[in-house]
């Protein structure tokens, strides 16, 4: 069972977009990303902030090129 953080209205009175579902093909891990376009560059490598569905309060950086968008 997937759990997602509760969604609340933002300052403009709209709900934020749902998280992007990502897949790590190396270890078959499923991750979620709140903003796929929020890229952090560290020594020329692109990272994005992701979190696991079972623990949405714990986020971490992961290489963007190592992840694939999950097909619906």
Phi, psi and omega in degrees: 000128179271135175246140178237151178297151180293143181261133177233161180293142176268188185298332181275001179084012180245155174281144176292158180295154178294155181293152177278132177271125180240161183224131175263108184290342181290312183241011177059035180267138178260130183231161177238148180225126181286324181218103184291338184265001176272088187261135175253126179261124177233111180051042176082006180249135181273130177234149173233156179274124181230167175209158178274149183296326183282344181220076185289345180277351181248104180251158181207163178272142178220145179300130183293324182286348179273351184251152176235145176289136181283131178282140182280000000 
